[in-house]
Amino acid sequence: MSAERKLEIKLEIVGKTYSLKIDPASEEVYRLAAREINSRVAEAQLARYDGFRIQDYLSLVAVDLMIANIRMQHKDDIADGEMQVLKELSERLSNHLAK
Protein backbone atom coordinates (compact mmCIF):
# COMPACT_ATOMS: atom_id res chain seq x y z
CA MET A 1 0.00 0.00 0.00
CA SER A 2 1.38 3.40 -1.00
CA ALA A 3 2.07 5.90 1.78
CA GLU A 4 1.37 8.77 -0.57
CA ARG A 5 -2.17 8.19 -1.83
CA LYS A 6 -3.37 11.11 -3.91
CA LEU A 7 -6.91 12.17 -4.61
CA GLU A 8 -7.76 13.42 -8.09
CA ILE A 9 -10.14 16.37 -8.02
CA LYS A 10 -11.44 18.80 -10.59
CA LEU A 11 -11.62 22.49 -9.76
CA GLU A 12 -13.38 25.05 -11.89
CA ILE A 13 -11.81 28.46 -11.79
CA VAL A 14 -13.46 31.22 -13.83
CA GLY A 15 -14.95 28.75 -16.28
CA LYS A 16 -11.92 26.53 -16.80
CA THR A 17 -11.61 23.09 -15.22
CA TYR A 18 -8.33 21.96 -13.71
CA SER A 19 -7.54 18.36 -12.72
CA LEU A 20 -5.28 18.10 -9.71
CA LYS A 21 -3.86 15.27 -7.64
CA ILE A 22 -3.77 16.31 -4.01
CA ASP A 23 -3.46 14.97 -0.48
CA PRO A 24 -7.01 13.88 0.47
CA ALA A 25 -6.80 15.86 3.72
CA SER A 26 -6.39 19.06 1.67
CA GLU A 27 -9.48 18.69 -0.53
CA GLU A 28 -11.65 21.13 1.41
CA VAL A 29 -8.94 23.80 1.36
CA TYR A 30 -8.54 23.48 -2.42
CA ARG A 31 -12.29 23.72 -2.97
CA LEU A 32 -12.58 26.74 -0.68
CA ALA A 33 -9.68 28.41 -2.51
CA ALA A 34 -11.35 27.87 -5.88
CA ARG A 35 -14.64 29.31 -4.56
CA GLU A 36 -12.82 32.34 -3.12
CA ILE A 37 -10.99 33.00 -6.38
CA ASN A 38 -14.23 32.75 -8.38
CA SER A 39 -15.99 35.05 -5.92
CA ARG A 40 -13.24 37.67 -6.02
CA VAL A 41 -13.06 37.60 -9.81
CA ALA A 42 -16.84 38.09 -9.96
CA GLU A 43 -16.53 41.08 -7.60
CA ALA A 44 -13.73 42.58 -9.71
CA GLN A 45 -15.78 42.10 -12.88
CA LEU A 46 -18.55 44.24 -11.38
CA ALA A 47 -16.17 47.21 -11.67
CA ARG A 48 -16.18 46.59 -15.48
CA TYR A 49 -12.77 47.97 -16.32
CA ASP A 50 -12.60 48.88 -20.01
CA GLY A 51 -10.60 46.40 -22.06
CA PHE A 52 -10.10 43.93 -19.22
CA ARG A 53 -10.05 40.23 -20.04
CA ILE A 54 -10.39 37.38 -17.58
CA GLN A 55 -6.58 37.21 -17.21
CA ASP A 56 -6.60 40.84 -16.08
CA TYR A 57 -9.21 40.12 -13.41
CA LEU A 58 -7.24 37.07 -12.28
CA SER A 59 -4.14 39.26 -12.00
CA LEU A 60 -6.02 41.75 -9.82
CA VAL A 61 -7.21 38.93 -7.57
CA ALA A 62 -3.67 37.48 -7.38
CA VAL A 63 -2.26 40.86 -6.31
CA ASP A 64 -5.02 41.30 -3.72
CA LEU A 65 -4.42 37.83 -2.27
CA MET A 66 -0.65 38.31 -2.20
CA ILE A 67 -1.03 41.62 -0.37
CA ALA A 68 -3.20 39.88 2.24
CA ASN A 69 -0.59 37.09 2.50
CA ILE A 70 2.28 39.57 2.98
CA ARG A 71 0.30 41.47 5.62
CA MET A 72 -0.36 38.25 7.54
CA GLN A 73 3.32 37.29 7.37
CA HIS A 74 4.32 40.74 8.57
CA LYS A 75 1.79 40.51 11.40
CA ASP A 76 3.18 37.09 12.38
CA ASP A 77 6.73 38.49 12.32
CA ILE A 78 5.67 41.30 14.65
CA ALA A 79 3.88 38.85 16.94
CA ASP A 80 7.00 36.65 17.06
CA GLY A 81 9.10 39.67 17.99
CA GLU A 82 6.67 40.69 20.70
CA MET A 83 6.68 37.15 22.10
CA GLN A 84 10.48 37.21 22.26
CA VAL A 85 10.39 40.51 24.18
CA LEU A 86 7.80 39.08 26.60
CA LYS A 87 9.90 35.94 27.08
CA GLU A 88 12.98 38.04 27.86
CA LEU A 89 11.00 40.21 30.32
CA SER A 90 9.62 37.09 31.98
CA GLU A 91 13.13 35.66 32.37
CA ARG A 92 14.43 38.94 33.80
CA LEU A 93 11.51 39.08 36.24
CA SER A 94 12.04 35.46 37.30
CA ASN A 95 15.75 36.13 37.84
CA HIS A 96 14.99 39.24 39.84
CA LEU A 97 12.43 37.45 42.02
CA ALA A 98 14.83 34.55 42.60
CA LYS A 99 17.37 36.89 44.25
N, C-alpha and C positions, 0 to 999 in steps of 0.2 A: 504494500500500500504506500502510495506517494505521500510524503510529508507536506508537500506543497500543492495541494489540490486547489485549482483555480475554478472560479465560476465565470461562465461567459454570460455577459449581459449586453443589452442594447440600450443605448441612451440616445434620445433625440434632443438635439440642441439646434435651436432656430431652424427647424425643418429638415435637418440632416441627421441620419441615423449613424451612430458609431458603435461598432462591436468591440467590446473590451473584455479581457480576461483579468479578473481581479480576485483578491482574497475575499472569500464569502463574508467574512465579518465586516467588510468595508462597503457592502452593497448599499446600505441605507445612505451612507455618506455620499457616495457617487450619485445616487438618485436625487438626493437633496441638492447637491451642487448643480446638477443639470436643471432642476426646477428653478433654482435661484438665478442661474445665468439666463434662462428663458424669460423669467420675470423681469430682470433688469434690462434686458434688450427690449422687451415690450414697452417698459417705461421710457427708455431712451427714444424709442421710435415715436412716442407721443409728441416729442419736441419737434419732429419732422424737419430735421436739418436739410436744407437744399442740397441735392446732389449726393447725399449719403446712401451708401449701399450697406448690406448686412455686415460686411467686413468692418465698415466704419463703426457701426453700432457695437459690434463685438470688441473692437479696440477700445471704445469708450468704457465699456463694462470691465475689460481687463485692467485698464488704468485705475478705475474706481476700486476694484477689488485689491489691486496691488497697494494702493494708498492705504486702504484699511488694514492690510497685512503688515505694512511697514509701521503704521501707528501702533498696532498691537505689539509688535516686536519691541518698539521703542518703549512702550508702557511696561512691558515685561522687564526690559533692561533697567528701567528706573526702579521698578519694584525690587529687583534683585539687589540693586545698589542700596536701597533703603533697608532691606533685610540685613545686609552686611553691616551697615551702620548700627542697626538695633542689636545685632549679635555682639559687636564690639562693645557697645554701651553696657549690655548685659554682663559681659565678661568683666569689664572694669568695675561695675557695681558689685558683682560677686566677689572680686578680689578685694575691694574696699571693705565689704562687710565681713570678710574672712579675717581681717586684721584685728 
